[in-house]
C-alpha cells in the first residue's frame, strides 16, 4: 500500500515480494540516471544561454528525483536486511 507521498509500506510484503520489488527498483536505476542527466544537461544549456529560473528549477527537480529513487532503494534494502536478520 502506498502512502500519499508515493512510497510503499514494505512492512506488509513478504520477503519474496520485497526481493521482486528490489529487482524492479534496481532495474529502474539506469533510466532514472539518464533522466536526471537529461535534466542537468538542459539546465546547463539554459544557464549558458541566459536562462534565469529554469536552470534552478531543473537542478532542484533532478536532485529530488535522484534522492527519492535512492531513498526508496535504501528503505527497501533495510527492510530486507531486517527480515533476514530475524531468521
C-alpha positions as a LaTeX table, in Angstrom:
\begin{tabular}{lrrr}
\hline
Residue & $x$ (\AA) & $y$ (\AA) & $z$ (\AA) \\
\hline
Unk1 & 0.00 & 0.00 & 0.00 \\
Unk2 & 1.35 & 3.40 & $-0.94$ \\
Unk3 & 1.10 & 6.47 & 1.22 \\
Unk4 & 0.27 & 9.91 & $-0.25$ \\
Unk5 & 3.97 & 10.65 & $-0.88$ \\
Unk6 & 4.29 & 7.67 & $-3.23$ \\
Unk7 & 6.46 & 5.46 & $-1.03$ \\
Unk8 & 5.39 & 1.93 & $-0.28$ \\
Unk9 & 4.97 & 0.46 & 3.16 \\
Unk10 & 7.28 & $-2.54$ & 2.93 \\
Unk11 & 6.24 & $-3.92$ & 6.32 \\
Unk12 & 3.31 & $-5.93$ & 4.97 \\
Unk13 & 5.10 & $-7.52$ & 2.00 \\
Unk14 & 6.60 & $-11.00$ & 2.12 \\
Unk15 & 10.34 & $-11.46$ & 1.73 \\
Unk16 & 9.87 & $-12.76$ & $-1.82$ \\
Unk17 & 7.75 & $-9.73$ & $-2.74$ \\
Unk18 & 10.45 & $-7.49$ & $-1.26$ \\
Unk19 & 13.10 & $-9.15$ & $-3.42$ \\
Unk20 & 10.93 & $-8.69$ & $-6.54$ \\
Unk21 & 10.44 & $-5.03$ & $-5.64$ \\
Unk22 & 14.19 & $-4.61$ & $-5.08$ \\
Unk23 & 14.90 & $-6.09$ & $-8.50$ \\
Unk24 & 12.36 & $-3.72$ & $-10.05$ \\
Unk25 & 13.90 & $-0.68$ & $-8.34$ \\
Unk26 & 17.41 & $-1.72$ & $-9.34$ \\
Unk27 & 16.32 & $-2.07$ & $-12.97$ \\
Unk28 & 14.96 & 1.49 & $-12.84$ \\
Unk29 & 18.32 & 2.96 & $-11.79$ \\
Unk30 & 19.70 & 3.48 & $-15.30$ \\
Unk31 & 16.56 & 5.10 & $-16.77$ \\
Unk32 & 16.36 & 7.35 & $-13.71$ \\
Unk33 & 20.02 & 8.33 & $-14.07$ \\
Unk34 & 19.51 & 9.07 & $-17.78$ \\
Unk35 & 16.50 & 11.25 & $-16.98$ \\
Unk36 & 18.37 & 13.12 & $-14.25$ \\
Unk37 & 21.30 & 13.60 & $-16.62$ \\
Unk38 & 18.92 & 14.91 & $-19.26$ \\
Unk39 & 17.52 & 17.45 & $-16.79$ \\
Unk40 & 21.01 & 18.54 & $-15.77$ \\
Unk41 & 22.01 & 18.88 & $-19.42$ \\
Unk42 & 19.02 & 21.10 & $-20.14$ \\
Unk43 & 19.81 & 23.15 & $-17.03$ \\
Unk44 & 23.41 & 23.66 & $-18.14$ \\
Unk45 & 22.34 & 24.60 & $-21.66$ \\
Unk46 & 19.77 & 27.02 & $-20.28$ \\
Unk47 & 22.27 & 28.56 & $-17.86$ \\
Unk48 & 24.81 & 29.15 & $-20.61$ \\
Unk49 & 22.20 & 30.70 & $-22.88$ \\
Unk50 & 20.99 & 33.36 & $-20.43$ \\
Unk51 & 18.43 & 31.24 & $-18.63$ \\
Unk52 & 17.18 & 32.63 & $-15.34$ \\
Unk53 & 14.93 & 30.40 & $-13.26$ \\
Unk54 & 14.79 & 27.31 & $-15.47$ \\
Unk55 & 18.26 & 26.00 & $-14.52$ \\
Unk56 & 17.48 & 26.30 & $-10.83$ \\
Unk57 & 14.12 & 24.55 & $-11.19$ \\
Unk58 & 15.63 & 21.75 & $-13.27$ \\
Unk59 & 18.52 & 21.21 & $-10.85$ \\
Unk60 & 16.13 & 21.03 & $-7.90$ \\
Unk61 & 13.91 & 18.59 & $-9.79$ \\
Unk62 & 16.90 & 16.42 & $-10.71$ \\
Unk63 & 18.07 & 16.42 & $-7.09$ \\
Unk64 & 14.63 & 15.45 & $-5.76$ \\
Unk65 & 14.15 & 12.68 & $-8.32$ \\
Unk66 & 17.59 & 11.23 & $-7.61$ \\
Unk67 & 17.19 & 11.46 & $-3.86$ \\
Unk68 & 13.76 & 9.81 & $-3.91$ \\
Unk69 & 14.98 & 6.93 & $-6.07$ \\
Unk70 & 17.95 & 6.35 & $-3.77$ \\
Unk71 & 15.83 & 6.56 & $-0.61$ \\
Unk72 & 13.28 & 4.06 & $-1.93$ \\
Unk73 & 16.00 & 1.53 & $-2.67$ \\
Unk74 & 17.73 & 2.10 & 0.68 \\
Unk75 & 14.46 & 1.71 & 2.60 \\
Unk76 & 13.66 & $-1.49$ & 0.75 \\
Unk77 & 17.13 & $-2.93$ & 1.34 \\
Unk78 & 16.91 & $-2.00$ & 5.03 \\
Unk79 & 13.62 & $-3.89$ & 5.33 \\
Unk80 & 15.10 & $-6.93$ & 3.57 \\
Unk81 & 18.13 & $-6.79$ & 5.87 \\
Unk82 & 15.86 & $-6.51$ & 8.91 \\
Unk83 & 13.87 & $-9.52$ & 7.79 \\
Unk84 & 16.99 & $-11.56$ & 7.06 \\
Unk85 & 18.43 & $-10.83$ & 10.49 \\
Unk86 & 15.32 & $-12.20$ & 12.22 \\
Unk87 & 15.54 & $-15.59$ & 10.51 \\
\hline
\end{tabular}
